[in-house]
Amino acid sequence: MSDTHQRPLFCSVNQSLGAQPSLGPIPTSLLFPSLVIVVGSYCLTQLLFQLGFAAFVLFTAWMTCTWWVVVGDKTWQFTNKLVPVPSWSRGHVRYQPYLT
């Protein structure tokens, strides 16, 4: 074989394969919780307590940063712990008529 028909030793790989999508430094899995925090903090600081815009910005930043620190990139690992376990179990109960 000639050198022109040999395969290359290395092939190019798309580096974005397997990467988590993001908008700049913010992972997209944290966008919806951040939006909920922004709306909730607006309702709390502006509508309920009427504290002003600075309090709204500080409270929103505090709550969003707290959520990001607690949850991290894998949101499901934290939120799946909040699902209640059912307290009922399958079993058999002896039938007792009320009118005997």
Buried (B, 14 or more C-beta within 10 A) or exposed (E): EEEEEEEEEEEEEEEEEEEEEEEEEEBEBBEEBBEEBBEEBBEBBBEEEEEEEEBBEBBBEEBBEEBBEEBEEEBEEEEEEEEEEEEEEEEEEEEEEEEE
